[in-house]
Amino acid sequence: MKPTAPALLLALAALPVLAADPWGDADPKHGRELHDKACVACHVRLYGGDGSKMYTRDGRLLSTKLDILQRVAACNSQTHTGWFPEEEAAVAAWLNQHYYRFTD
């Protein structure tokens, strides 16, 4: 079935919203709780201190909001945290708010 012109226009209109915040309206406060419970210990083991060097070190590989979300999803998978996509989104939203501050 071919999409209709109005359906295509509606889909195209949603693209800027998805590009702006790939995690939608996720709750960063909940993301911080999840992060503190599941991420900090591993990051401390890898980087020492409070683990925040994971996000602030020179040469970090993340440069967009989507990169953050993809990295959180990869960590969730690798560590078997068991988060649902909306929980990954909340963690990504908190990381961006607290460390990265990417605007687009």
Secondary structure, DSSP 4 states (H G I P E B T S, - for coil): -PPPHHHHHHHHHHHHHHHH-TTTT--HHHHHHHHHHHTHHHHHHHH-TTSTHHHHSTT----SHHHHHHHHHHHHHHHT----HHHHHHHHHHHIIIII----
